[in-house]
Each structure stands twice: as C-alpha cells, then as structure tokens.
Amino acid sequence: MKPNVGPVDGLLRILIGLIIVVLGIVLHNWWGLIGLIPITTGIFKICPLYLLLKISTSEKEG
C-alpha cells in the first residue's frame, strides 16, 4: 500500500495522539485510547480515511 500521509501531517498526528493519550491518563479516562489512532496512522503513514477520500499529503514521486 502506498503511503498517503506526509511528514508534517504524520508528525502532527503523532503529537496530537500523544496529547490525547496523556489527557486520558491524567483524567483517568479510557477515552485516551482514541489517541492511539492518530499515533498509528502517523507512524505507518497510511490513513484509511484518506484512502476513501482519495487524499494524499505525501510527496509525489518522480
């Protein structure tokens, strides 16, 4: 599968995901697990929603 998440987008996803996870831990709330979604998409550079909408923030090849 071709990556569709660019470097800046991926970094922002990881940072936002970490903030959500930390807030979940601080507030003793299981909703912090939702932060794992942007972290995962930022690390693996593939976003299923971007695939459905045919969006790509990754750099073009060639």
Secondary structure, 3 states (H helix, E strand, C coil): CCCCCCHHHHHHHHHHHHHHHHHHHHCCCHHHHHHHHHHHHHHHCCCHHHHHHCCCCCCCCC
